[in-house]
Amino acid sequence: LGLAYFKSSKHEQAIQSFTAFLAKNPAHRQALQLRAISNFEVGRYEASAKDYEALLPTPDLTINLGLASAYTQFGDATKARAALEPLLTRDDSAEAQVLVAQTALLEDKPEEAQAALDRALKISSRTPALHYYRGYLHWKRRETEEAIAEWREELKLDTNSFLATFALGGAIAMSATAQGDTKGITEAEELLRRAITLK
């Protein structure tokens, strides 16, 4: 039943079902991993990390990435970096490089973040959140047009990205207001309204 809820993205019901199942089968790895993913999807990052931790040690890339992602989301850069260590030798993982960048940004290391994003881009330009964070770094350097271009690219890959939608709307609003661009202001308003529905 938990798997059916999970596949239909009913994550709250999936969590309840997996929790009931794990009470009787506490070492069931698939149930732990799926509950970890569901907890992540509903924003319970610490609970997600706890489930992923129960699956360690493992060579499974998806579990290590999930754990690092959970740590990153609740702002624990030290644990995120430790979880990423086994992945850093994998130069074929763009997802790992994006997580390295996120962790570096938590630690206020923009140069390290940029280098990781550059590595990710060489591996796959379609990696989730890659263009969002590239845009973020451009924005921090006051490179507005480059940031806007990256956030537009992110939205081509994921039309439901709240972060990219909100960032793009805000950047266009500032740029269009400064230039008196009414068309740009209208686009910004539409993006920001959409961002509210995505949050």
Secondary structure, 3 states (H helix, E strand, C coil): CHHHHHHCCCHHHHHHHHHHHHHHCCCCHHHHHHHHHHHHHCCCHHHHHHHHHCCCCCCCHHHHHHHHHHHHHCCCHHHHHHHHHHHCCCCCCHHHHHHHHHHHHHCCCHHHHHHHHHHHHHHCCCCCCHHHHHHHHHHHCCCHHHHHHHHHHHHHHCCCCHHHHHHHHHHHHHHHHHHCCHHHHHHHHHHHHHHHHHC
